[in-house]
């Protein structure tokens, strides 16, 4: 579908109204719907062709299958799927993955498979694990949990980075309401995680997205200009998911302090690397509670904390601020009900795994792992930058985003997929990234990645475009001014995941 360049730069509201009109026109409407149908079918096919066929049921079997049969089938499926992540062909996804480490985590899980921190009296050890995880993380990120009530850095656990972000934004919304701000806003760079969009949508607050600089970092001047009397919190990433670059947390948080608004450092991806990077020989700017303007942080234990999915820590500069995160229902007929976050029952086994992981690795273990990841990433970054036609975006430490000024980089993504790699496609600008983990530090993985990337670039140079893969999908998404159509395509993909 050819979209005039003028239409590609329409304001979102105008584009949405024009989209509704065009879909009703006799000639244009069928063309738009047919293009959307073809891309949607391509997405569905990509799901169907990878779906396992063993033990496929249309309905719950009348008679249960035996343990041996089920375990044998599950083992076969898991074994078939393991090479992709085990051999380091996935961007992010699996951050540790060593067989001995996984066996250790599985043994811990078995011990606490029934544990639920909602019943702290039954499983007091899980409550202790949770408190320790918050304490460990707070101290790593410049906090002092032992300080007085007004200055202690405290927090809670969540199910992952998205929930940690949503909990923090809920906290600022409720704190703002206590100060009389009825319709607050969040000021965040365009590169900030979509969890902030989800939080704004769910909590009914405004999210002000601010364009970033060409290197992917937040534009400090524009961020400052976006703050107004209804601003609840400013946001910075350490590091950003798309490009792996650090926003200027010191400048942003200093301004937030001056304006009397909160500042949240999203360190979901970067916290457990950046905290140890200086000791590993890679100095980084300050990004944590050592900066007086930082009032909250999110940091995922299930990423570079090397715990199993899914746990994350959300931290606050004071106990008073953390109180706004809680949900308390004192008048329910079922008794006095209180939870620290959105969930009621939570998997205590995952909390036990996270605690066991941190205690087992220890400070020096994290320093060694960080040194391995950042050293490997440096090699990969230099290798990518040396490939003719590719350009690394910004100044990343271990999330290496690259684009091209001469050819369609999404076609490179498809070529790498054909060679067994699972990378992340980015947009605005069109790019691809690899998040380097311990899986990539295995012997030969970095070399194989660079060899395959060079071969993929050459394939793109010497072969015509096709209608298969993700290149047409990303191309359509980036060219269409009508985000409703793009949203429909994304919804079709989710539909396909749940289509039995």
C-alpha positions as CSV (number, residue, x, y, z in Angstrom):
1,X,0.0,0.0,0.0
2,X,1.5,3.3,-1.0
3,X,0.8,6.1,1.5
4,X,1.4,9.7,0.4
5,X,4.1,11.3,2.5
6,X,1.8,14.1,3.5
7,X,-0.5,11.7,5.2
8,X,2.3,10.1,7.1
9,X,2.8,13.2,9.2
10,X,-0.9,13.9,10.1
11,X,-1.6,14.6,13.8
12,X,-3.0,11.5,15.5
13,X,-6.5,12.9,16.0
14,X,-6.8,14.0,12.4
15,X,-5.5,10.7,11.1
16,X,-8.0,8.8,13.2
17,X,-10.9,10.8,11.8
18,X,-9.6,10.5,8.3
19,X,-9.2,6.7,8.8
20,X,-12.9,6.3,9.6
21,X,-13.8,8.3,6.5
22,X,-11.5,6.4,4.1
23,X,-12.7,3.0,5.3
24,X,-16.2,3.9,4.2
25,X,-15.3,5.1,0.7
26,X,-16.3,2.7,-2.2
27,X,-12.8,2.2,-3.7
28,X,-10.4,3.1,-0.9
29,X,-12.2,1.2,1.8
30,X,-11.9,-2.3,0.2
31,X,-8.2,-1.6,-0.6
32,X,-7.4,-0.7,3.0
33,X,-9.3,-3.7,4.3
34,X,-7.7,-6.1,1.8
35,X,-4.2,-4.9,2.7
36,X,-5.0,-5.3,6.4
37,X,-6.4,-8.8,5.8
38,X,-3.3,-10.0,4.0
39,X,-1.0,-8.8,6.7
40,X,-3.2,-10.2,9.4
41,X,-3.2,-13.6,7.8
42,X,0.5,-13.5,7.5
43,X,0.8,-12.8,11.2
44,X,-1.6,-15.7,12.0
45,X,0.3,-18.1,9.8
46,X,3.5,-17.2,11.6
47,X,1.8,-18.3,14.9
48,X,0.2,-21.4,13.5
49,X,3.3,-22.8,11.8
50,X,5.3,-22.8,15.1
51,X,2.5,-24.1,17.3
52,X,3.2,-27.7,18.7
53,X,0.7,-30.4,17.6
54,X,1.3,-32.9,20.4
55,X,-1.6,-33.5,22.8
56,X,-3.8,-30.8,21.0
57,X,-7.3,-30.9,22.5
58,X,-10.4,-29.2,21.3
59,X,-11.9,-29.5,24.8
60,X,-10.9,-30.8,28.2
61,X,-10.3,-34.6,27.8
62,X,-13.0,-36.7,29.5
63,X,-10.4,-39.0,31.1
64,X,-7.2,-37.5,32.4
65,X,-3.9,-38.4,30.7
66,X,-1.3,-40.2,32.7
67,X,1.6,-38.5,34.4
68,X,4.2,-40.4,32.4
69,X,2.6,-39.6,29.0
70,X,2.2,-35.9,29.9
71,X,5.8,-35.6,31.2
72,X,7.2,-37.4,28.2
73,X,5.4,-35.1,25.8
74,X,6.3,-31.9,27.8
75,X,9.9,-33.0,27.9
76,X,9.9,-33.5,24.1
77,X,8.4,-30.1,23.4
78,X,10.7,-28.3,25.9
79,X,13.7,-30.1,24.4
80,X,12.7,-29.0,20.9
81,X,12.3,-25.4,21.9
82,X,15.4,-25.1,24.1
83,X,18.2,-24.7,21.5
84,X,17.1,-21.2,20.5
85,X,17.5,-19.7,23.9
86,X,20.1,-22.1,25.3
87,X,22.5,-21.4,22.4
88,X,22.2,-17.6,22.7
89,X,20.1,-16.9,19.7
90,X,17.5,-14.8,21.6
91,X,17.7,-11.0,22.3
92,X,17.1,-10.8,26.1
93,X,14.4,-13.3,27.1
94,X,16.8,-15.6,29.0
95,X,19.3,-13.7,31.1
96,X,21.3,-16.5,32.7
97,X,20.1,-19.9,31.5
98,X,23.0,-22.1,32.7
99,X,21.8,-25.6,33.3
100,X,23.2,-25.8,36.9
101,X,21.6,-22.5,37.8
102,X,18.3,-23.6,36.4
103,X,18.4,-26.9,38.3
104,X,19.1,-24.9,41.5
105,X,16.1,-22.6,40.8
106,X,13.8,-25.6,40.1
107,X,14.8,-27.2,43.4
108,X,14.0,-24.0,45.3
109,X,10.7,-23.8,43.5
110,X,9.7,-27.3,44.4
111,X,10.3,-26.5,48.1
112,X,7.9,-23.5,48.0
113,X,5.5,-24.4,45.2
114,X,2.5,-24.0,47.6
115,X,3.7,-20.8,49.3
116,X,1.6,-17.6,49.1
117,X,2.8,-14.4,50.8
118,X,-0.9,-13.4,51.3
119,X,-0.7,-15.8,54.2
120,X,2.4,-14.4,55.9
121,X,1.6,-16.3,59.1
122,X,1.7,-19.7,57.3
123,X,4.9,-18.9,55.3
124,X,6.9,-16.4,57.4
125,X,10.0,-17.4,55.5
126,X,8.6,-16.0,52.2
127,X,7.7,-12.7,54.0
128,X,11.4,-12.5,55.1
129,X,12.6,-13.3,51.6
130,X,10.5,-10.5,50.2
131,X,11.8,-8.0,52.7
132,X,15.4,-9.1,52.1
133,X,15.0,-8.7,48.3
134,X,13.7,-5.1,48.7
135,X,16.5,-4.4,51.2
136,X,19.3,-5.9,49.0
137,X,18.1,-4.0,45.9
138,X,17.6,-0.7,47.8
139,X,21.2,-0.8,49.1
140,X,22.5,-1.6,45.6
141,X,20.7,1.4,44.2
142,X,22.0,4.1,46.6
143,X,19.3,3.7,49.3
144,X,19.5,3.2,53.0
145,X,16.6,1.1,54.3
146,X,17.9,1.6,57.8
147,X,17.5,5.3,57.8
148,X,14.7,7.1,59.7
149,X,11.1,6.9,58.5
150,X,11.4,10.2,56.5
151,X,14.5,9.1,54.5
152,X,14.5,5.4,54.3
153,X,14.4,3.8,50.8
154,X,11.8,1.2,50.9
155,X,9.7,-0.8,48.5
156,X,7.8,-4.0,47.6
157,X,7.9,-6.8,45.1
158,X,5.8,-7.2,42.0
159,X,5.3,-9.7,39.2
160,X,7.6,-7.8,36.7
161,X,8.6,-4.5,35.3
162,X,5.2,-3.5,34.0
163,X,3.5,-4.0,37.3
164,X,6.4,-2.2,39.1
165,X,5.9,0.8,36.8
166,X,2.1,0.7,37.1
167,X,2.4,0.6,40.9
168,X,4.7,3.5,41.0
169,X,2.4,5.6,38.8
170,X,-0.6,4.6,40.9
171,X,1.4,5.8,43.9
172,X,2.0,9.2,42.4
173,X,-1.6,9.5,41.2
174,X,-2.9,8.9,44.7
175,X,-0.3,11.1,46.3
176,X,-1.2,13.9,43.8
177,X,-4.9,13.5,44.7
178,X,-4.0,13.9,48.4
179,X,-2.5,17.2,47.4
180,X,-5.6,18.3,45.4
181,X,-4.4,17.3,41.9
182,X,-7.4,15.7,40.3
183,X,-6.2,15.2,36.8
184,X,-2.5,14.7,36.9
185,X,0.0,13.9,34.2
186,X,3.2,11.9,33.7
187,X,6.1,13.4,31.7
188,X,8.2,10.8,29.9
189,X,10.5,10.5,26.9
190,X,9.1,8.8,23.8
191,X,11.5,5.9,24.4
192,X,10.1,5.1,27.9
193,X,8.5,1.7,28.1
194,X,4.8,1.2,27.0
195,X,4.1,0.2,30.6
196,X,3.8,3.9,31.2
197,X,1.1,4.1,28.6
198,X,-0.7,1.2,30.2
199,X,-0.5,2.8,33.6
200,X,-1.8,6.2,32.3
201,X,-4.7,4.4,30.5
202,X,-5.6,2.2,33.5
203,X,-5.2,5.0,36.1
204,X,-6.9,7.7,34.0
205,X,-4.0,10.1,34.0
206,X,-2.4,11.9,31.1
207,X,0.9,10.7,29.7
208,X,2.9,13.4,28.0
209,X,5.4,11.8,25.6
210,X,8.4,14.0,24.8
211,X,10.5,13.4,21.6
212,X,14.0,12.1,22.2
213,X,17.3,13.2,20.7
214,X,18.9,11.5,17.7
215,X,21.0,9.3,20.0
216,X,17.8,8.0,21.7
217,X,18.3,9.8,24.9
218,X,15.7,12.0,26.5
219,X,15.8,15.7,25.5
220,X,16.3,17.4,28.8
221,X,15.1,20.9,27.6
222,X,11.9,19.5,26.1
223,X,11.2,17.4,29.1
224,X,11.5,20.4,31.4
225,X,9.2,22.4,29.1
226,X,6.5,19.7,29.3
227,X,6.2,19.9,33.1
228,X,3.2,21.9,34.3
229,X,1.1,22.4,37.4
230,X,-0.6,19.1,37.0
231,X,2.6,17.0,36.6
232,X,2.8,14.2,39.1
233,X,6.1,12.6,38.1
234,X,8.9,12.8,35.5
235,X,10.4,9.7,34.1
236,X,13.9,8.7,32.9
237,X,15.3,5.3,31.7
238,X,18.4,3.6,32.8
239,X,18.6,2.1,30.3
240,X,15.9,2.5,27.7
241,X,14.6,-0.7,26.2
242,X,14.8,0.4,22.5
243,X,18.3,1.7,22.3
244,X,19.9,0.7,25.6
245,X,21.0,4.3,26.3
246,X,20.9,6.1,29.6
247,X,18.9,9.3,29.9
248,X,20.5,12.2,31.8
249,X,18.9,11.1,35.2
250,X,21.0,13.7,37.1
251,X,19.7,16.7,35.1
252,X,16.1,15.4,34.9
253,X,15.8,14.5,38.6
254,X,17.4,17.7,39.7
255,X,14.7,19.6,37.7
256,X,12.0,17.4,39.2
257,X,13.3,18.3,42.7
258,X,13.3,22.0,41.9
259,X,9.7,21.8,40.6
260,X,8.5,19.7,43.6
261,X,7.4,16.7,41.5
262,X,8.3,13.1,41.7
263,X,11.0,11.5,39.6
264,X,11.0,7.8,38.6
265,X,14.1,6.0,37.3
266,X,13.0,3.0,35.2
267,X,15.9,0.7,35.8
268,X,13.9,-2.5,35.1
269,X,16.3,-3.5,32.3
270,X,19.4,-1.7,33.6
271,X,19.4,-1.7,37.4
272,X,21.3,-5.0,38.0
273,X,23.9,-4.2,35.4
274,X,24.5,-0.5,36.2
275,X,24.7,-1.1,39.9
276,X,27.8,-3.4,39.3
277,X,29.2,-1.8,36.2
278,X,31.8,0.5,37.9
279,X,33.3,-2.4,39.8
280,X,33.3,-4.4,36.6
281,X,35.4,-1.7,34.9
282,X,32.7,0.2,33.1
283,X,32.0,3.6,34.7
284,X,28.4,4.9,34.4
285,X,26.7,8.2,35.4
286,X,24.6,8.3,38.5
287,X,21.0,7.2,38.1
288,X,19.7,6.0,41.5
289,X,18.8,7.2,45.0
290,X,22.3,8.8,45.4
291,X,20.6,11.6,43.4
292,X,18.3,13.6,45.8
293,X,15.7,14.2,43.1
294,X,15.1,10.4,42.4
295,X,12.0,9.5,44.4
296,X,11.2,6.0,43.0
297,X,12.8,3.3,40.9
298,X,11.8,0.0,39.2
299,X,14.3,-2.8,38.9
300,X,13.7,-6.3,37.6
301,X,15.2,-9.2,39.6
302,X,14.0,-11.5,36.7
303,X,16.3,-9.8,34.2
304,X,19.9,-9.2,35.1
305,X,19.1,-10.2,38.7
306,X,19.1,-13.7,37.1
307,X,16.0,-14.9,39.0
308,X,13.2,-16.8,37.3
309,X,10.3,-14.9,35.7
310,X,8.6,-13.0,37.1
311,X,9.6,-10.8,40.0
312,X,10.6,-7.1,40.1
313,X,11.3,-4.6,42.8
314,X,9.7,-1.1,43.1
315,X,11.4,1.3,45.5
316,X,10.4,4.6,47.1
317,X,12.4,7.3,48.9
318,X,10.2,7.2,51.9
319,X,7.7,5.0,53.8
320,X,5.1,7.8,53.5
321,X,5.3,7.7,49.7
322,X,5.1,3.9,49.6
323,X,1.9,4.0,51.6
324,X,0.1,5.4,48.6
325,X,0.8,2.1,46.7
326,X,-1.2,-0.1,49.2
327,X,-4.8,-1.2,48.7
328,X,-6.7,-1.4,52.0
329,X,-10.3,-2.4,52.5
330,X,-11.2,-2.2,56.2
331,X,-15.0,-2.7,55.9
332,X,-15.3,-5.9,53.8
333,X,-17.5,-8.6,55.3
334,X,-14.8,-11.1,54.6
335,X,-12.5,-9.5,57.1
336,X,-9.8,-6.9,57.1
337,X,-8.2,-7.0,53.6
338,X,-4.9,-5.3,52.6
339,X,-2.4,-5.9,49.9
340,X,0.8,-4.0,48.9
341,X,-0.1,-4.0,45.2
342,X,-2.6,-5.1,42.6
343,X,-2.4,-8.8,43.2
344,X,-3.9,-10.7,46.1
345,X,-2.4,-14.2,46.1
346,X,1.1,-14.3,44.7
347,X,3.6,-17.2,43.9
348,X,5.8,-17.5,47.0
349,X,8.0,-20.0,45.0
350,X,9.1,-17.2,42.7
351,X,10.0,-15.0,45.6
352,X,12.0,-17.8,47.2
353,X,13.8,-18.3,43.9
354,X,14.7,-14.7,43.6
355,X,16.0,-14.6,47.1
356,X,18.0,-17.8,46.6
357,X,19.5,-16.4,43.4
358,X,20.8,-13.2,44.9
359,X,22.2,-14.9,48.0
360,X,23.8,-17.6,45.9
361,X,25.4,-15.2,43.4
362,X,26.5,-12.6,46.0
363,X,28.0,-9.3,45.2
364,X,31.1,-10.6,43.5
365,X,29.0,-13.0,41.4
366,X,27.1,-10.1,40.0
367,X,30.2,-8.2,39.3
368,X,31.7,-11.1,37.4
369,X,28.5,-11.6,35.4
370,X,28.3,-7.9,34.6
371,X,31.9,-7.8,33.4
372,X,31.2,-10.8,31.1
373,X,28.1,-9.2,29.6
374,X,29.6,-5.8,29.1
375,X,32.8,-7.1,27.6
376,X,30.9,-9.3,25.2
377,X,28.6,-6.4,24.3
378,X,31.6,-4.2,23.5
379,X,32.9,-6.7,21.1
380,X,29.5,-7.0,19.4
381,X,28.9,-3.3,19.3
382,X,32.3,-2.8,17.5
383,X,31.5,-5.6,15.2
384,X,28.1,-4.3,14.2
385,X,29.5,-0.8,13.7
386,X,32.1,-2.2,11.3
387,X,29.5,-3.7,8.9
388,X,29.1,-1.5,5.9
389,X,25.6,-0.2,5.7
390,X,24.7,-0.5,9.4
391,X,24.8,2.2,12.0
392,X,24.7,1.8,15.8
393,X,22.2,4.2,17.5
394,X,23.6,6.2,20.4
395,X,26.1,5.0,22.9
396,X,24.8,1.7,24.3
397,X,26.5,-0.5,26.8
398,X,24.8,-3.8,26.2
399,X,21.5,-3.3,24.2
400,X,22.9,-2.7,20.7
401,X,20.4,-1.0,18.4
402,X,21.4,-0.6,14.8
403,X,19.7,0.9,11.7
404,X,20.6,1.5,8.1
405,X,20.6,4.6,5.9
406,X,20.9,2.6,2.7
407,X,18.5,-0.4,2.9
408,X,15.5,-1.7,4.8
409,X,16.8,-2.9,8.1
410,X,13.6,-4.9,8.7
411,X,14.7,-7.2,5.9
412,X,17.9,-7.8,7.8
413,X,15.7,-8.7,10.8
414,X,13.9,-11.3,8.6
415,X,17.2,-12.6,7.3
416,X,18.5,-13.1,10.8
417,X,15.3,-14.9,11.7
418,X,15.9,-17.3,8.9
419,X,19.3,-18.0,10.4
420,X,17.7,-18.9,13.8
421,X,18.0,-15.5,15.6
422,X,15.2,-13.9,17.6
423,X,15.9,-10.2,17.6
424,X,13.7,-7.1,18.4
425,X,12.4,-4.9,15.7
426,X,12.2,-1.2,16.6
427,X,10.5,1.8,15.0
428,X,10.9,5.6,14.9
429,X,13.5,5.2,13.6
430,X,13.4,1.7,11.9
431,X,16.0,-0.4,13.7
432,X,16.8,-3.8,15.2
433,X,18.4,-4.5,18.5
434,X,20.2,-7.3,20.4
435,X,20.0,-7.3,24.2
436,X,23.2,-9.1,25.2
437,X,22.9,-11.5,28.1
438,X,25.1,-14.2,29.7
439,X,23.8,-16.6,27.0
440,X,25.8,-14.5,24.4
441,X,29.0,-14.7,26.4
442,X,29.3,-18.5,25.6
443,X,32.2,-19.4,23.4
444,X,31.5,-18.7,19.7
445,X,28.1,-17.0,20.1
446,X,29.3,-13.4,19.4
447,X,31.3,-14.5,16.4
448,X,28.4,-16.5,15.0
449,X,26.1,-13.5,15.5
450,X,28.4,-11.2,13.6
451,X,29.0,-13.7,10.8
452,X,25.2,-14.2,10.4
453,X,24.6,-10.4,10.5
454,X,27.2,-9.8,7.7
455,X,25.6,-12.6,5.6
456,X,22.1,-11.1,6.2
457,X,23.2,-7.7,5.1
458,X,24.7,-9.2,1.9
459,X,21.5,-11.1,1.3
460,X,19.5,-7.9,1.6
461,X,21.8,-6.1,-0.8
462,X,21.5,-8.8,-3.5
463,X,17.9,-10.1,-3.3
464,X,14.5,-8.5,-4.0
465,X,12.0,-7.8,-1.2
466,X,9.4,-10.4,-0.4
467,X,5.9,-10.3,1.1
468,X,6.9,-12.7,3.9
469,X,8.3,-12.1,7.4
470,X,8.1,-9.0,9.6
471,X,9.5,-6.4,7.1
472,X,6.1,-5.9,5.4
473,X,4.4,-5.6,8.8
474,X,6.8,-3.0,10.2
475,X,6.9,-1.2,6.8
476,X,3.1,-0.9,6.9
477,X,3.1,0.2,10.5
478,X,5.7,2.9,9.9
479,X,4.1,4.2,6.8
480,X,0.5,4.3,7.9
481,X,-0.8,7.4,9.6
482,X,-3.8,5.4,10.7
483,X,-2.8,3.8,14.0
484,X,-6.2,2.2,14.3
485,X,-5.3,-0.1,11.4
486,X,-1.9,-0.9,13.0
487,X,-3.7,-1.6,16.3
488,X,-6.1,-4.0,14.5
489,X,-3.2,-5.9,13.1
490,X,-1.6,-6.2,16.5
491,X,-4.9,-7.4,18.0
492,X,-5.2,-10.0,15.2
493,X,-1.8,-11.3,16.3
494,X,-3.0,-11.7,19.9
495,X,-6.2,-13.3,18.6
496,X,-4.1,-15.9,16.8
497,X,-2.2,-16.7,20.0
498,X,-5.5,-17.6,21.7
499,X,-7.1,-19.3,18.7
500,X,-7.2,-23.0,19.5
